[in-house]
Each structure stands twice: as structure tokens, then as C-alpha cells.
Amino acid sequence: MSSLETFFTILGMAAITLLFRSFFLLPKQDLPMPHWLREGLRYAPIAALTAVVAPEILMTQGHVIHTLRDARIFGALAGLAFFLWRKDLFGTIVCGTGVMLLLRFGLGW
């Protein structure tokens, strides 16, 4: 692919992305949608986050983890415990990552 083709490909992809992402911002009033759909959309971000994070914690190379000697599990549990204790997102990330790194590099898990 030539440089010109690459440029126009990127430009076209940017235009399509801009169009689809701004679709919901263009109307001057709210789009009509049923109440049940509006309520269901409240849970979409947490469902998407769970769908991304859960396989990363519970699976390795496409297979479910079959041992408890995995640093990711204890890192996730430590992060969860910290969040329930302090309700601090940054501390949760630091705590979970710290525990995971200590187990991985300190104990060789």
C-alpha cells in the first residue's frame, strides 16, 4: 500500500469514526427510547468492564486457571478488599498491582 493510500485509508476511518461517535450528539433533543432500555443502558459500562477484566483474571492462554498459585487472583482479591475498605479507585489499582507484582517477582508465581 502506498503512502497516499495509507493516508486516505486513515482519513476515511477517522471520518467514519467521527460520524458514528457523533451520531448521538447531533440531535438537539433526547432520542426517544423506552424506559426499560434507558434503565438497561445504565449497566452497560460495568458489563463491558467485567467482560474485559474477568477473562484476564480467570484464564491463561485460552484455558481456565486450574491452580490457586496465580498472582492475578490474589491481586484482584487484594484490590477488591482495598476498594471495599477505602472506596478509592487509585488505591485499589496500586494495591492490586502491588500484590500481583510482589507475588510474581517476589515468589516467582
SULHUUR-V64432 format. One record per backbone hydrogen bond with DSSP energy under -1.0 kcal/mol. CO is the residue of the C=O (numbers start at 0). NH is the residue of the N-H. E is the energy in kcal/mol with one decimal. If there is no record, write none. Layout:
BEGIN
co-><CO CO>
nh-><NH NH>
e-><E E>
END
This chain:
BEGIN
co-><1 2 3 4 5 6 7 8 9 10 11 12 13 14 15 16 17 21 33 34 35 36 39 42 43 44 45 46 47 48 49 52 53 54 57 59 62 67 69 70 71 72 73 74 75 76 77 78 79 80 81 82 87 88 89 90 91 92 93 94 95 96 97 98 99 100 101 102>
nh-><5 6 7 8 9 10 11 12 13 14 15 16 17 18 19 20 21 25 37 38 39 40 42 46 47 48 49 50 51 52 53 56 57 58 64 62 59 69 73 74 75 76 77 78 79 80 81 82 83 84 85 86 91 92 93 94 95 96 97 98 99 100 101 102 103 104 105 108>
e-><-2.3 -2.4 -2.4 -2.3 -2.5 -2.5 -2.5 -2.5 -2.4 -2.2 -2.4 -2.4 -2.7 -2.4 -2.5 -2.5 -2.0 -1.4 -2.1 -2.5 -1.9 -2.1 -1.4 -2.0 -2.5 -2.4 -2.2 -2.1 -1.3 -2.8 -2.2 -1.8 -2.7 -1.7 -2.5 -1.6 -2.9 -1.6 -1.2 -2.3 -2.4 -2.3 -2.4 -2.4 -2.4 -2.6 -2.5 -2.4 -2.5 -1.7 -3.1 -2.1 -1.8 -2.1 -2.5 -2.9 -2.6 -2.4 -2.5 -2.5 -2.2 -2.7 -2.6 -2.3 -2.6 -3.0 -1.7 -2.0>
END
